[in-house]
Amino acid sequence: MTLRPIALTILAATAAATTAGAQPPHLPDGVSLTSGLVSETAWNVSGLGDGAAKEAGQFTLGATADTAQVLGVTGGTLQASVSYRWGEDLGAVTEVRPLQLVQEVYGRGQTWRLTQLWYQQVIGASGADIKLGRMTVGEDFASFRCAFQNLTFCGSQPGNMVSDYWYNWPVSQWAARGRYKRRGGYLQLGIYEVNPRNLEKHVTLGRLHGATGVMIPIEAGWTPQVDGRPGRYRLGAWYDTSRAADLMLDDKGQLRAVTGATPRDVDGRGGAYFMAEQQVTGAARGADTISGVTLFLNAAQADRRTSRIDRQIYGGAFWRGPLAHRPRDELGFALGATRRNPRLRVLTPVRTNTEYVGELFYAVQVNRAVVLQPSLQVIGNPGGAPGKTAAVLGLKATALLLP
């Protein structure tokens, strides 16, 4: 394992912390920069591949412009960001081989990417807004914070299941999204290009050829206050117009594993999801200073004809300020189950296709710029194979380089 990336992360974070309060780079009014580093080290301490350890990380740099100040256009926002990923995946180089990464920051190629380049416009006082450009699906649909290190509990859940056409961060695609907000709720609809060439390891505005269709997600959300504590409840669905291969049947409706014939062509694929978050104790003083316990439960079902992972459910809790003298620290716990599509085991039945994961972390807010987060993951039936268990110790280091 190389420790250079994580060492650079911590050194950069320390530098950022010691210069806290210094003036940011001089920029035009209405323009702000953000930048950060995250490093995730995973060490397999029992079970499969004892003793192996790997590190992966990501650097991001973003710019946001308020068009009212920059261009004189009220209600507009311009966003651009690039990202770079490095490192190795513990699961791929050991016998663990999980369905979900033990280091969520790994994946989609260790390379530079144009992750965002979009414009958002609020439409007067109507409660509606539109967004156009290069976007990631998960920044608007089925979004969930990446506090945990295991991918099961990180980001937009459908993208962790049907990653061959729902592209999560850092992969972007040409898209449009419209949203209407009203009385503590909202409804939004998107159209995203489905183009496998977006996965290529290059910084690009997009490819002129290679699109297979469009993905159309829809989401309705409700954001109530329960005894003054915030909640967020969402119901969504998606449909991809691309044609895809049936996992089990050939073009004559027979078992592909028996006939070896061409797969049956499936016209379109989709799924649905439900997400719930609710603060249940403590006080809410703003999004960044919530204290107390917040519970969450997320579930998704994908098209069984074409999806290698067809179902996932997980739930858990965040506890902000578990220690009175450490109000900005956070404790997190989650349990989840990811199911490998049973249609894949027609000729070779096994006792289970489901991978079970539990993770516990404690995030230490070292200062305004640095968070160090040790964790423990326990993975049962990794890869959906029965009778195996792995335990993984983790360390996630996050550094905010620019405010």
Order of alpha helices (4+ residues) and beta strands (2+ residues): alpha-beta-beta-alpha-beta-alpha-beta-beta-alpha-beta-beta-beta-beta-beta-alpha-beta-beta-beta-beta-beta-beta-beta
